[in-house]
């Protein structure tokens, strides 16, 4: 399986999680037509009021890399950066399960 996935963690500046989430969710329009994007889901952490988790599944590592070169995606990242205190996450390789 050549699928590529990421679990991203974004810590918003205090009190800015909702605004950041709204911006990230607006990217759904951009990603809906993006070749290779299977899913992109934004989650609010229940016990961390400033944290968002983003799960992404792509057809391949190359499809994900290509998305980061997209002008609309780069513009979105630029708009979000002033709201982010910390960013991190992990890259994972899906090996099976429901939905794949």
C-alpha positions as CSV (number, residue, x, y, z in Angstrom):
1,X,0.0,0.0,0.0
2,X,1.4,3.4,-1.0
3,X,-1.0,5.6,0.9
4,X,0.5,8.4,3.0
5,X,-1.1,9.8,6.2
6,X,-0.3,12.4,8.8
7,X,-1.6,13.3,12.3
8,X,-0.9,17.0,12.7
9,X,-1.1,18.9,16.0
10,X,-1.6,22.6,15.9
11,X,-1.6,24.6,19.1
12,X,-3.3,27.9,18.6
13,X,-2.5,31.1,20.4
14,X,-4.7,31.3,23.5
15,X,-8.4,31.9,22.6
16,X,-7.7,31.5,18.8
17,X,-8.5,27.9,18.3
18,X,-12.0,28.5,16.8
19,X,-10.7,31.1,14.4
20,X,-7.9,28.7,13.3
21,X,-10.3,25.8,13.0
22,X,-12.6,27.9,10.8
23,X,-9.6,28.8,8.5
24,X,-8.5,25.1,8.4
25,X,-12.0,24.0,7.5
26,X,-12.2,26.5,4.8
27,X,-9.4,24.6,3.2
28,X,-11.9,21.8,2.6
29,X,-13.0,23.6,-0.5
30,X,-9.4,23.8,-1.7
31,X,-8.7,20.1,-0.9
32,X,-12.0,18.7,-2.2
33,X,-10.7,19.1,-5.8
34,X,-7.1,18.2,-4.9
35,X,-5.7,15.2,-6.7
36,X,-4.7,12.5,-4.3
37,X,-6.5,13.8,-1.1
38,X,-8.6,11.0,0.3
39,X,-9.6,12.8,3.6
40,X,-8.6,15.8,5.6
41,X,-10.3,16.1,9.0
42,X,-9.9,18.8,11.6
43,X,-10.6,17.8,15.3
44,X,-10.8,19.8,18.5
45,X,-8.9,18.3,21.4
46,X,-11.4,17.8,24.2
47,X,-9.0,18.4,27.1
48,X,-6.7,21.0,25.5
49,X,-8.6,24.2,24.7
50,X,-6.1,25.6,22.2
51,X,-5.2,22.4,20.3
52,X,-6.4,21.1,17.0
53,X,-5.6,17.7,15.5
54,X,-5.6,17.2,11.7
55,X,-5.8,13.8,10.2
56,X,-4.9,13.5,6.5
57,X,-4.9,10.5,4.1
58,X,-3.3,10.8,0.7
59,X,-3.0,8.4,-2.3
60,X,0.8,8.8,-1.9
61,X,3.6,10.8,-0.3
62,X,4.1,12.6,-3.7
63,X,0.4,13.7,-3.8
64,X,0.8,15.3,-0.4
65,X,4.0,17.0,-1.4
66,X,2.3,18.3,-4.5
67,X,-0.5,19.8,-2.4
68,X,2.1,21.9,-0.6
69,X,3.1,23.5,-3.8
70,X,-0.5,24.6,-4.6
71,X,-0.9,28.3,-4.5
72,X,-4.2,28.2,-2.6
73,X,-2.8,25.8,0.0
74,X,0.3,28.1,0.4
75,X,-1.9,31.1,0.8
76,X,-4.0,29.3,3.5
77,X,-0.9,28.3,5.4
78,X,0.3,31.9,5.3
79,X,-3.1,33.1,6.7
80,X,-3.0,30.5,9.5
81,X,0.6,31.1,10.7
82,X,-0.2,34.2,12.8
83,X,-2.7,32.1,14.9
84,X,-0.4,29.2,15.6
85,X,1.8,29.0,18.7
86,X,3.2,25.6,17.9
87,X,3.0,23.0,15.2
88,X,3.9,19.3,15.1
89,X,2.7,15.9,14.4
90,X,3.8,12.6,12.9
91,X,3.8,11.0,9.5
92,X,2.4,7.4,9.4
93,X,2.0,4.7,6.9
94,X,-1.4,3.1,6.7
95,X,-1.3,-0.7,6.6
96,X,-5.0,-1.6,6.6
97,X,-8.4,-1.2,8.2
98,X,-11.9,-0.1,7.5
99,X,-12.0,2.8,5.1
100,X,-8.9,2.0,3.2
